[in-house]
Structures are given as C-alpha cells and as structure tokens.
Amino acid sequence: MSEIKFTKDETDRIVTKVKRYFNDELDQDIGGFEAEFLLDFFAKEIGPYFYNRGLIDAQKVFTEKYIEAGYLVDELEKPIG
C-alpha cells in the first residue's frame, strides 16, 4: 500500500475537524500547522488499520455477493431429461 494522501480540500476539511475537536473536547486551541502534522501522523501510523479494515469489509461483501450469484445461477439451470 502506498502512503495515504489527501487532496488539499480533504486536508483542509480534516484539519478544521481536528482543530474543532481539540477546542470542543479538550479545551485547547491548536493551529492549522499542528493539526495538519497530527493528521499526517495518524494517516501514517493509524491509517493502515482503517485501510485494512476497509479491505476486509469489502472482501466480505464480495464473498457474500459471489455466493448469492452462485445461487441465482443454480436457479437458472434447466431440467434435463
């Protein structure tokens, strides 16, 4: 997996949320630079856990749909004889 990258718009939105969280929940004001640094840390160190969980969830959905498709194909089978 390559490093997690966000667009400028995504970064700005996330930084705003980080700053708001620190202000609302921790009663601390942090600047945009600090919030972006924290975002980079979480993306690098914790992001892969969320990414891998997403892959596991996607694989589960694909497996369920594959099994379901198998049943649908079985229903199309014509009797012989």
Secondary structure, 3 states (H helix, E strand, C coil): CCCCCCCHHHHHHHHHHHHHHHHHHHCCCCCHHHHHHHHHHHHHHCHHHHHHHHHHHHHHHHHHHHHHHHHHHHHHCCCCC
